[in-house]
């Protein structure tokens, strides 16, 4: 019971911190909207149609949702480093709850915040000519949450090895931007140079963006691995396996914190 209460308390604290920091919300959605309404329409005429009735702005919209979720959830590590620097983490570690509960609470808090931000981006779909039914939106929520919990766990894992906010931000940018740009957010995944194709297939975010695009646009599977075309459920399985491995590693690493 103490562990469940601990998970809830840590999750609730992260939600409250997000809700009270309105500038964080504004900043989190400004970059995705910039890409969506400036970058997308600006290149639509040059890129042409990327499918039946799908222009570049529509093509990147699901990717922008995934990018928002990825970037926001990855920030879970920042709160861990922040709590360590200001002494709150030490108080949590001596509390009568397991350290596994701390990791789960942090990952769930980051995933919930990321999910809320992704839902905000979804509201802009009609402005670029995409109609999202209630069923489509309900189908998107677990996909977004799965990507968020996986990337949030990765952020927590990295935070167990990093001692300063400045260092974490540097590492975060070094990892996050390549993950975003090599995940198919801004370009189709077929016909890439061989070196880029390898990086794209090794990127776990690729398998999180692809099912979101399939559900939003109703397009068929868009890429293959070793000659096998990845289905919706296979992409979901990859993200789930990666997320499970990462959160277990984060639990193990957090358990050895001093």
Backbone as CSV, one residue per row, in Angstrom:
resi,resn,N_x,N_y,N_z,CA_x,CA_y,CA_z,C_x,C_y,C_z
1,UNK,0.827,-1.202,0.000,0.000,0.000,0.000,0.872,1.267,0.000
2,UNK,1.970,1.241,0.785,2.873,2.390,0.805,3.463,2.656,-0.571
3,UNK,3.795,1.582,-1.284,4.379,1.748,-2.612,3.378,2.366,-3.582
4,UNK,2.134,1.927,-3.524,1.103,2.506,-4.390,0.879,3.976,-4.057
5,UNK,0.862,4.292,-2.768,0.708,5.686,-2.360,1.914,6.508,-2.816
6,UNK,3.084,5.910,-2.758,4.286,6.612,-3.214,4.248,6.891,-4.700
7,UNK,3.809,5.903,-5.497,3.680,6.097,-6.948,2.717,7.235,-7.240
8,UNK,1.572,7.207,-6.553,0.566,8.243,-6.775,1.098,9.620,-6.387
9,UNK,1.789,9.702,-5.262,2.291,10.997,-4.780,3.303,11.585,-5.761
10,UNK,4.217,10.765,-6.244,5.233,11.253,-7.183,4.584,11.638,-8.505
11,UNK,3.636,10.819,-8.965,2.905,11.146,-10.201,2.140,12.462,-10.034
12,UNK,1.429,12.597,-8.930,0.611,13.786,-8.684,1.484,15.031,-8.566
13,UNK,2.636,14.903,-7.948,3.543,16.048,-7.806,3.992,16.552,-9.175
14,UNK,4.325,15.632,-10.077,4.753,16.052,-11.413,3.614,16.705,-12.188
15,UNK,2.391,16.211,-11.998,1.235,16.823,-12.682,0.992,18.228,-12.158
16,UNK,1.071,18.395,-10.848,0.864,19.714,-10.250,1.943,20.694,-10.708
17,UNK,3.186,20.238,-10.749,4.272,21.108,-11.199,4.047,21.559,-12.639
18,UNK,3.586,20.647,-13.461,3.309,20.994,-14.858,2.151,21.987,-14.945
19,UNK,1.090,21.754,-14.201,-0.102,22.597,-14.271,0.175,24.018,-13.797
20,UNK,1.046,24.143,-12.802,1.338,25.471,-12.252,2.340,26.243,-13.101
21,UNK,3.072,25.558,-13.938,4.074,26.211,-14.772,3.512,26.411,-16.181
22,UNK,2.727,27.467,-16.371,2.053,27.679,-17.641,3.042,27.958,-18.785
23,UNK,4.160,28.615,-18.483,5.138,28.887,-19.525,5.755,27.601,-20.056
24,UNK,5.841,26.585,-19.222,6.336,25.286,-19.679,5.400,24.693,-20.722
25,UNK,4.100,24.830,-20.486,3.128,24.344,-21.460,3.221,25.110,-22.762
26,UNK,3.308,26.430,-22.666,3.408,27.259,-23.874,4.666,26.905,-24.658
27,UNK,5.778,26.768,-23.962,7.024,26.433,-24.630,7.001,25.052,-25.262
28,UNK,6.318,24.121,-24.609,6.295,22.748,-25.099,5.516,22.604,-26.402
29,UNK,4.484,23.426,-26.599,3.679,23.293,-27.816,4.060,24.303,-28.889
30,UNK,4.902,25.287,-28.545,5.281,26.303,-29.534,6.097,25.702,-30.664
31,UNK,7.124,24.898,-30.328,7.970,24.301,-31.363,7.181,23.368,-32.276
32,UNK,6.349,22.454,-31.751,5.543,21.623,-32.652,4.626,22.428,-33.560
33,UNK,4.011,23.482,-33.026,3.123,24.295,-33.849,3.905,25.065,-34.906
34,UNK,5.123,25.455,-34.570,5.969,26.131,-35.548,6.260,25.212,-36.725
35,UNK,6.617,23.978,-36.443,6.854,23.007,-37.506,5.577,22.755,-38.311
36,UNK,4.458,22.661,-37.603,3.208,22.279,-38.251,2.667,23.369,-39.159
37,UNK,2.697,24.624,-38.708,2.040,25.694,-39.455,2.996,26.585,-40.248
38,UNK,4.289,26.417,-40.067,5.261,27.176,-40.852,6.049,26.246,-41.764
39,UNK,6.662,25.247,-41.175,7.468,24.300,-41.930,6.598,23.464,-42.873
40,UNK,5.456,22.988,-42.360,4.587,22.137,-43.173,4.022,22.823,-44.400
41,UNK,3.245,23.904,-44.233,2.697,24.602,-45.411,3.783,25.164,-46.321
42,UNK,4.911,25.559,-45.747,5.967,26.136,-46.561,6.560,25.156,-47.548
43,UNK,6.573,23.862,-47.188,7.148,22.856,-48.069,6.105,22.015,-48.795
44,UNK,4.837,22.229,-48.499,3.788,21.409,-49.121,3.805,21.517,-50.641
45,UNK,3.979,22.739,-51.154,3.953,22.914,-52.614,5.164,22.277,-53.279
46,UNK,6.275,22.200,-52.572,7.486,21.604,-53.143,7.496,20.087,-53.015
47,UNK,6.923,19.564,-51.939,6.945,18.128,-51.706,5.879,17.404,-52.514
48,UNK,4.775,18.110,-52.830,3.693,17.472,-53.559,2.916,16.517,-52.669
49,UNK,2.146,15.618,-53.303,1.350,14.654,-52.550,2.210,13.460,-52.166
50,UNK,2.076,13.022,-50.911,2.807,11.858,-50.419,1.904,10.646,-50.305
51,UNK,0.735,10.753,-50.870,-0.248,9.679,-50.868,-1.541,10.237,-51.409
52,UNK,-2.548,9.393,-51.597,-3.837,9.880,-52.099,-4.430,10.954,-51.191
53,UNK,-4.391,12.208,-51.628,-4.972,13.303,-50.859,-4.161,13.719,-49.649
54,UNK,-2.896,13.277,-49.554,-2.067,13.582,-48.387,-0.924,14.486,-48.820
55,UNK,-0.976,15.765,-48.411,0.136,16.658,-48.708,1.125,16.635,-47.551
56,UNK,2.175,17.439,-47.667,3.254,17.373,-46.674,2.779,17.793,-45.289
57,UNK,1.925,18.816,-45.212,1.440,19.269,-43.910,0.650,18.167,-43.204
58,UNK,-0.193,17.464,-43.965,-0.942,16.354,-43.377,-0.008,15.203,-43.006
59,UNK,1.013,14.980,-43.833,1.933,13.868,-43.592,2.670,14.057,-42.276
60,UNK,3.120,15.287,-41.991,3.924,15.487,-40.786,3.072,15.652,-39.532
61,UNK,1.766,15.860,-39.677,0.930,16.084,-38.497,1.013,14.941,-37.487
62,UNK,0.856,13.662,-37.890,1.019,12.585,-36.900,2.420,12.555,-36.310
63,UNK,3.426,12.866,-37.139,4.784,12.916,-36.630,4.975,14.008,-35.595
64,UNK,4.299,15.148,-35.798,4.380,16.236,-34.829,3.755,15.813,-33.500
65,UNK,2.666,15.067,-33.562,2.070,14.542,-32.324,3.082,13.656,-31.608
66,UNK,3.693,12.722,-32.365,4.678,11.831,-31.764,5.892,12.575,-31.250
67,UNK,6.338,13.590,-31.993,7.480,14.385,-31.567,7.177,15.104,-30.254
68,UNK,5.992,15.653,-30.124,5.599,16.343,-28.898,5.628,15.396,-27.713
69,UNK,5.065,14.208,-27.912,5.043,13.204,-26.843,6.456,12.783,-26.472
70,UNK,7.277,12.535,-27.479,8.651,12.082,-27.242,9.449,13.125,-26.463
71,UNK,9.425,14.353,-26.945,10.237,15.404,-26.322,9.766,15.705,-24.904
72,UNK,8.470,15.720,-24.703,7.937,16.031,-23.378,8.248,14.928,-22.378
73,UNK,8.044,13.670,-22.766,8.260,12.562,-21.838,9.732,12.399,-21.492
74,UNK,10.604,12.707,-22.452,12.037,12.605,-22.213,12.490,13.545,-21.098
75,UNK,11.696,14.605,-20.895,12.031,15.590,-19.865,11.883,15.032,-18.453
76,UNK,11.393,13.804,-18.304,11.268,13.205,-16.972,12.611,13.172,-16.271
77,UNK,13.661,12.977,-17.058,14.986,12.934,-16.462,15.394,14.247,-15.836
78,UNK,14.938,15.353,-16.402,15.289,16.666,-15.860,14.767,16.804,-14.434
79,UNK,13.541,16.344,-14.204,12.973,16.474,-12.858,13.736,15.615,-11.855
80,UNK,14.245,14.457,-12.304,15.040,13.618,-11.404,16.334,14.324,-11.026
81,UNK,17.013,14.887,-12.021,18.265,15.603,-11.753,18.003,16.829,-10.887
82,UNK,16.915,17.532,-11.176,16.542,18.716,-10.387,16.302,18.330,-8.928
83,UNK,15.541,17.253,-8.727,15.261,16.801,-7.364,16.538,16.387,-6.643
84,UNK,17.489,15.813,-7.366,18.753,15.420,-6.740,19.553,16.660,-6.321
85,UNK,19.611,17.663,-7.186,20.397,18.858,-6.893,19.839,19.626,-5.697
86,UNK,18.513,19.607,-5.524,17.904,20.413,-4.470,17.501,19.585,-3.250
87,UNK,17.939,18.334,-3.205,17.786,17.539,-1.999,16.490,16.787,-1.853
88,UNK,15.520,17.028,-2.741,14.242,16.345,-2.595,14.396,14.850,-2.841
89,UNK,15.261,14.473,-3.780,15.423,13.054,-4.109,15.948,12.270,-2.916
90,UNK,16.835,12.886,-2.135,17.368,12.195,-0.956,16.244,11.884,0.037
91,UNK,15.321,12.820,0.190,14.191,12.582,1.090,13.304,11.459,0.574
92,UNK,13.137,11.406,-0.755,12.322,10.345,-1.348,12.980,8.983,-1.149
93,UNK,14.306,8.934,-1.315,15.022,7.664,-1.229,15.022,7.077,0.177
94,UNK,14.870,7.919,1.202,14.834,7.404,2.578,13.396,7.186,3.048
95,UNK,12.426,7.492,2.194,11.020,7.270,2.556,10.724,5.762,2.546
96,UNK,9.685,5.346,3.273,9.367,3.906,3.361,8.640,3.385,2.115
97,UNK,9.208,3.633,0.942,8.694,3.099,-0.313,9.868,2.554,-1.104
98,UNK,9.600,1.620,-1.984,10.674,1.049,-2.783,11.113,2.037,-3.860
99,UNK,12.348,1.889,-4.302,12.859,2.763,-5.346,12.206,2.455,-6.686
100,UNK,11.715,1.254,-6.828,10.952,0.911,-8.035,9.732,1.817,-8.143
101,UNK,9.099,2.105,-7.008,7.928,2.983,-7.005,8.278,4.385,-7.481
102,UNK,9.471,4.839,-7.127,9.904,6.165,-7.557,10.036,6.213,-9.073
103,UNK,10.660,5.190,-9.652,10.827,5.140,-11.101,9.470,5.094,-11.798
104,UNK,8.584,4.252,-11.303,7.259,4.128,-11.917,6.495,5.440,-11.813
105,UNK,6.553,6.080,-10.647,5.862,7.354,-10.469,6.389,8.429,-11.390
106,UNK,7.723,8.501,-11.536,8.332,9.488,-12.435,7.959,9.211,-13.884
107,UNK,8.039,7.954,-14.293,7.716,7.606,-15.680,6.244,7.864,-15.979
108,UNK,5.365,7.525,-15.063,3.935,7.770,-15.258,3.617,9.255,-15.283
109,UNK,4.276,10.022,-14.418,4.056,11.465,-14.422,4.475,12.085,-15.735
110,UNK,5.654,11.701,-16.227,6.127,12.229,-17.506,5.220,11.799,-18.649
111,UNK,4.763,10.541,-18.614,3.895,10.041,-19.681,2.550,10.760,-19.685
112,UNK,2.021,11.054,-18.508,0.736,11.756,-18.425,0.846,13.171,-18.958
113,UNK,1.916,13.871,-18.574,2.136,15.227,-19.069,2.308,15.221,-20.584
114,UNK,3.091,14.263,-21.088,3.305,14.158,-22.533,2.006,13.852,-23.259
115,UNK,1.180,13.007,-22.667,-0.103,12.666,-23.277,-1.004,13.897,-23.369
116,UNK,-1.030,14.704,-22.327,-1.834,15.925,-22.341,-1.361,16.883,-23.431
117,UNK,-0.063,17.009,-23.590,0.467,17.900,-24.619,0.178,17.364,-26.014
118,UNK,0.276,16.048,-26.180,-0.076,15.456,-27.465,-1.540,15.660,-27.811
119,UNK,-2.408,15.594,-26.808,-3.839,15.812,-27.036,-4.107,17.256,-27.466
120,UNK,-3.326,18.186,-26.934,-3.487,19.589,-27.346,-3.155,19.729,-28.828
121,UNK,-2.076,19.093,-29.285,-1.706,19.153,-30.701,-2.802,18.532,-31.565
122,UNK,-3.445,17.493,-31.086,-4.523,16.846,-31.843,-5.659,17.821,-32.153
123,UNK,-5.867,18.793,-31.282,-6.963,19.735,-31.476,-6.783,20.605,-32.716
124,UNK,-5.553,20.697,-33.233,-5.280,21.531,-34.394,-5.472,20.787,-35.714
125,UNK,-5.885,19.523,-35.645,-6.054,18.720,-36.863,-6.982,19.368,-37.887
126,UNK,-8.150,19.912,-37.498,-9.046,20.504,-38.510,-8.420,21.673,-39.267
127,UNK,-7.446,22.347,-38.661,-6.845,23.507,-39.313,-5.977,23.129,-40.502
128,UNK,-5.569,21.861,-40.582,-4.789,21.426,-41.743,-5.550,20.404,-42.580
129,UNK,-6.860,20.325,-42.332,-7.700,19.490,-43.185,-7.791,18.037,-42.794
130,UNK,-7.472,17.706,-41.544,-7.573,16.326,-41.067,-8.748,16.219,-40.108
131,UNK,-9.600,15.254,-40.353,-10.758,15.028,-39.489,-10.497,13.796,-38.631
132,UNK,-10.449,14.003,-37.325,-10.212,12.902,-36.395,-11.527,12.517,-35.730
133,UNK,-11.947,11.290,-35.961,-13.166,10.807,-35.319,-12.876,10.478,-33.858
134,UNK,-13.939,10.292,-33.095,-13.773,9.927,-31.688,-13.034,8.606,-31.575
135,UNK,-13.365,7.658,-32.460,-12.693,6.364,-32.445,-11.207,6.493,-32.730
136,UNK,-10.859,7.359,-33.676,-9.446,7.569,-34.000,-8.702,8.167,-32.820
137,UNK,-9.304,9.156,-32.178,-8.652,9.779,-31.026,-8.483,8.794,-29.881
138,UNK,-9.472,7.955,-29.663,-9.368,6.949,-28.601,-8.293,5.917,-28.933
139,UNK,-8.145,5.612,-30.220,-7.096,4.667,-30.627,-5.708,5.280,-30.488
140,UNK,-5.613,6.604,-30.639,-4.319,7.278,-30.539,-3.799,7.334,-29.109
141,UNK,-4.687,7.445,-28.151,-4.265,7.648,-26.768,-3.330,6.553,-26.262
142,UNK,-3.670,5.256,-26.417,-2.724,4.237,-25.928,-1.413,4.224,-26.707
143,UNK,-1.444,4.556,-28.010,-0.209,4.614,-28.787,0.690,5.731,-28.263
144,UNK,0.100,6.886,-28.009,0.867,8.009,-27.470,1.397,7.694,-26.079
145,UNK,0.575,7.053,-25.263,0.997,6.737,-23.900,2.134,5.722,-23.899
146,UNK,2.065,4.740,-24.793,3.127,3.733,-24.877,4.452,4.373,-25.261
147,UNK,4.422,5.258,-26.266,5.637,5.967,-26.651,6.143,6.835,-25.509
148,UNK,5.222,7.491,-24.807,5.604,8.390,-23.713,6.232,7.638,-22.551
149,UNK,5.657,6.504,-22.170,6.193,5.765,-21.025,7.562,5.193,-21.360
150,UNK,7.768,4.817,-22.620,9.067,4.286,-23.032,10.134,5.369,-23.010
151,UNK,9.828,6.523,-23.588,10.802,7.607,-23.627,10.989,8.249,-22.252
152,UNK,9.927,8.290,-21.452,10.058,8.801,-20.091,10.975,7.920,-19.257
153,UNK,10.861,6.606,-19.441,11.736,5.675,-18.726,13.186,5.855,-19.163
154,UNK,13.385,6.120,-20.454,14.741,6.374,-20.943,15.320,7.634,-20.298
155,UNK,14.491,8.659,-20.169,14.946,9.878,-19.507,15.331,9.632,-18.061
156,UNK,14.531,8.837,-17.349,14.842,8.515,-15.956,16.127,7.705,-15.875
157,UNK,16.300,6.744,-16.803,17.518,5.936,-16.814,18.759,6.810,-16.989
158,UNK,18.718,7.718,-17.927,19.867,8.602,-18.146,20.129,9.481,-16.924
159,UNK,19.045,9.910,-16.278,19.189,10.803,-15.125,19.887,10.127,-13.951
160,UNK,19.851,8.795,-13.893,20.533,8.107,-12.794,22.044,8.200,-12.915
161,UNK,22.536,8.546,-14.106,23.985,8.623,-14.318,24.481,10.067,-14.452
162,UNK,23.577,11.034,-14.471,23.947,12.425,-14.716,23.652,13.245,-13.469
163,UNK,24.589,14.093,-13.089,24.495,14.787,-11.802,24.114,16.256,-11.897
164,UNK,24.088,16.833,-13.071,23.749,18.248,-13.175,22.729,18.469,-14.283
165,UNK,21.920,19.499,-14.114,20.893,19.812,-15.101,21.530,20.198,-16.429
166,UNK,22.634,20.941,-16.365,23.300,21.377,-17.593,23.786,20.179,-18.399
167,UNK,24.373,19.195,-17.712,24.861,18.005,-18.401,23.704,17.211,-18.997
168,UNK,22.593,17.114,-18.259,21.455,16.357,-18.778,20.871,17.036,-20.012
169,UNK,20.759,18.348,-19.991,20.225,19.059,-21.145,21.108,18.860,-22.369
170,UNK,22.434,18.840,-22.165,23.345,18.612,-23.293,23.168,17.208,-23.859
171,UNK,23.082,16.217,-22.970,22.892,14.838,-23.414,21.523,14.670,-24.060
172,UNK,20.519,15.327,-23.485,19.170,15.229,-24.024,19.104,15.746,-25.455
173,UNK,19.709,16.895,-25.715,19.714,17.438,-27.066,20.509,16.550,-28.023
174,UNK,21.591,15.975,-27.532,22.422,15.111,-28.363,21.663,13.862,-28.794
175,UNK,20.774,13.371,-27.938,20.026,12.160,-28.244,18.659,12.444,-28.870
176,UNK,17.976,13.451,-28.331,16.589,13.667,-28.701,16.422,14.127,-30.141
177,UNK,17.204,15.099,-30.568,17.018,15.625,-31.918,17.348,14.603,-33.007
178,UNK,18.434,13.818,-32.876,18.619,12.742,-33.856,17.478,11.728,-33.846
179,UNK,16.952,11.418,-32.654,15.834,10.479,-32.577,14.614,11.021,-33.304
180,UNK,14.358,12.315,-33.156,13.207,12.929,-33.821,13.391,12.946,-35.335
181,UNK,14.547,13.436,-35.787,14.749,13.613,-37.222,14.984,12.296,-37.955
182,UNK,15.348,11.240,-37.219,15.551,9.933,-37.848,14.415,8.971,-37.521
183,UNK,13.246,9.496,-37.228,12.100,8.646,-36.889,10.995,8.707,-37.927
184,UNK,11.217,9.448,-39.017,10.185,9.546,-40.037,9.155,10.614,-39.771
185,UNK,9.453,11.535,-38.855,8.516,12.628,-38.595,8.345,13.498,-39.841
186,UNK,9.443,13.780,-40.530,9.423,14.754,-41.620,9.622,14.148,-43.007
187,UNK,9.812,12.841,-43.109,10.032,12.249,-44.432,9.579,10.791,-44.437
188,UNK,9.195,10.281,-45.615,8.834,8.856,-45.721,10.044,7.976,-45.432
189,UNK,9.772,6.757,-45.006,10.849,5.881,-44.551,11.373,4.939,-45.623
190,UNK,10.804,4.989,-46.809,11.287,4.141,-47.894,12.148,4.951,-48.850
191,UNK,13.110,4.270,-49.484,13.962,4.927,-50.467,15.051,5.788,-49.879
192,UNK,15.429,5.545,-48.637,16.469,6.335,-47.984,17.852,5.790,-48.348
193,UNK,18.890,6.623,-48.232,20.255,6.101,-48.370,20.486,4.976,-47.367
194,UNK,21.328,4.020,-47.732,21.502,2.826,-46.907,21.960,3.158,-45.489
195,UNK,22.875,4.129,-45.345,23.368,4.467,-44.010,22.275,5.077,-43.149
196,UNK,21.426,5.901,-43.772,20.331,6.506,-43.022,19.252,5.478,-42.712
197,UNK,19.021,4.560,-43.645,18.019,3.521,-43.438,18.356,2.684,-42.210
198,UNK,19.639,2.379,-42.024,20.064,1.602,-40.850,19.783,2.371,-39.563
199,UNK,20.123,3.664,-39.550,19.899,4.476,-38.358,18.413,4.605,-38.042
200,UNK,17.610,4.766,-39.086,16.164,4.882,-38.891,15.595,3.609,-38.269
201,UNK,16.049,2.445,-38.756,15.518,1.180,-38.252,16.017,0.867,-36.841
202,UNK,17.177,1.419,-36.462,17.690,1.209,-35.106,17.076,2.178,-34.095
203,UNK,16.395,3.195,-34.583,15.807,4.220,-33.731,14.477,3.733,-33.157
204,UNK,14.357,3.566,-31.843,13.083,3.076,-31.281,11.915,4.022,-31.517
205,UNK,12.198,5.328,-31.670,11.112,6.281,-31.908,10.421,6.030,-33.246
206,UNK,11.133,5.451,-34.205,10.544,5.141,-35.512,9.317,4.261,-35.357
207,UNK,9.416,3.294,-34.473,8.331,2.328,-34.290,7.186,2.907,-33.458
208,UNK,7.419,4.065,-32.841,6.344,4.759,-32.149,5.624,5.746,-33.036
209,UNK,6.356,6.367,-33.984,5.750,7.337,-34.896,4.912,6.641,-35.957
210,UNK,5.397,5.507,-36.466,4.720,4.823,-37.574,3.278,4.445,-37.263
211,UNK,2.963,3.808,-36.131,1.558,3.467,-35.869,0.666,4.686,-35.664
212,UNK,1.227,5.768,-35.118,0.436,6.995,-34.967,0.039,7.519,-36.339
213,UNK,0.980,7.500,-37.287,0.667,7.956,-38.647,-0.348,7.032,-39.321
214,UNK,-0.213,5.742,-39.109,-1.159,4.798,-39.709,-2.576,5.046,-39.220
215,UNK,-2.720,5.312,-37.918,-4.056,5.519,-37.354,-4.635,6.859,-37.796
216,UNK,-3.825,7.915,-37.781,-4.327,9.250,-38.118,-4.695,9.354,-39.592
217,UNK,-3.819,8.885,-40.468,-4.017,9.062,-41.907,-4.668,7.855,-42.577
218,UNK,-4.741,6.740,-41.871,-5.330,5.547,-42.463,-4.501,4.983,-43.603
219,UNK,-3.177,5.137,-43.514,-2.283,4.656,-44.567,-1.805,3.252,-44.229
220,UNK,-1.368,2.492,-45.223,-0.824,1.155,-44.962,0.534,1.239,-44.299
221,UNK,1.072,0.120,-43.805,2.420,0.133,-43.203,3.426,0.790,-44.130
222,UNK,4.293,1.633,-43.553,5.132,2.486,-44.382,6.592,2.083,-44.468
223,UNK,7.020,1.076,-43.750,8.421,0.690,-43.881,8.596,-0.788,-43.547
224,UNK,9.744,-1.313,-43.944,10.033,-2.726,-43.737,11.383,-2.880,-43.054
225,UNK,11.552,-4.003,-42.377,12.796,-4.338,-41.693,13.246,-5.701,-42.193
226,UNK,14.435,-5.748,-42.782,14.981,-6.984,-43.340,14.016,-7.615,-44.335
227,UNK,13.385,-6.760,-45.136,12.470,-7.235,-46.162,11.072,-7.534,-45.674
228,UNK,10.830,-7.405,-44.376,9.499,-7.677,-43.810,8.787,-6.372,-43.524
229,UNK,7.602,-6.191,-44.071,6.818,-4.982,-43.835,6.230,-5.002,-42.435
230,UNK,6.546,-3.975,-41.671,6.110,-3.904,-40.285,4.630,-3.524,-40.202
231,UNK,3.854,-4.341,-39.520,2.443,-4.041,-39.326,2.263,-3.129,-38.111
232,UNK,1.041,-2.669,-37.940,0.725,-1.807,-36.799,1.090,-2.479,-35.483
233,UNK,0.660,-3.727,-35.311,0.880,-4.413,-34.046,2.337,-4.793,-33.842
234,UNK,3.067,-5.021,-34.918,4.498,-5.304,-34.780,5.251,-4.061,-34.314
235,UNK,4.873,-2.895,-34.842,5.485,-1.655,-34.368,5.183,-1.433,-32.883
236,UNK,3.940,-1.669,-32.510,3.552,-1.515,-31.109,4.352,-2.461,-30.221
237,UNK,4.539,-3.695,-30.687,5.297,-4.681,-29.911,6.731,-4.235,-29.703
238,UNK,7.353,-3.680,-30.751,8.734,-3.209,-30.629,8.830,-2.118,-29.567
239,UNK,7.909,-1.149,-29.613,7.935,-0.062,-28.630,7.710,-0.616,-27.222
240,UNK,6.789,-1.565,-27.087,6.501,-2.142,-25.775,7.714,-2.895,-25.228
241,UNK,8.397,-3.651,-26.085,9.577,-4.398,-25.641,10.692,-3.437,-25.233
242,UNK,10.938,-2.420,-26.072,11.973,-1.434,-25.744,11.631,-0.718,-24.439
243,UNK,10.373,-0.324,-24.290,9.959,0.362,-23.070,10.124,-0.501,-21.838
244,UNK,9.789,-1.792,-21.953,9.934,-2.708,-20.817,11.393,-2.860,-20.416
245,UNK,12.265,-3.049,-21.413,13.695,-3.194,-21.128,14.247,-1.928,-20.471
246,UNK,13.869,-0.769,-21.009,14.404,0.490,-20.491,13.934,0.746,-19.069
247,UNK,12.658,0.501,-18.789,12.167,0.787,-17.434,12.758,-0.192,-16.425
248,UNK,13.015,-1.439,-16.840,13.676,-2.385,-15.945,15.117,-1.942,-15.666
249,UNK,15.786,-1.436,-16.699,17.139,-0.916,-16.501,17.125,0.299,-15.589
250,UNK,16.106,1.158,-15.753,15.997,2.335,-14.893,15.750,1.927,-13.438
251,UNK,14.918,0.904,-13.232,14.663,0.415,-11.875,15.941,-0.126,-11.246
252,UNK,16.701,-0.894,-12.025,17.942,-1.463,-11.499,18.933,-0.355,-11.173
253,UNK,19.084,0.591,-12.097,20.041,1.680,-11.888,19.630,2.563,-10.714
254,UNK,18.334,2.854,-10.623,17.849,3.700,-9.520,18.019,2.999,-8.180
255,UNK,17.927,1.691,-8.211,18.103,0.940,-6.966,19.500,0.998,-6.417
256,UNK,20.466,1.407,-7.241,21.855,1.507,-6.805,22.266,2.965,-6.550
257,UNK,21.278,3.872,-6.530,21.593,5.255,-6.228,21.917,5.418,-4.755
258,UNK,22.815,6.355,-4.478,23.175,6.639,-3.077,22.620,7.981,-2.648
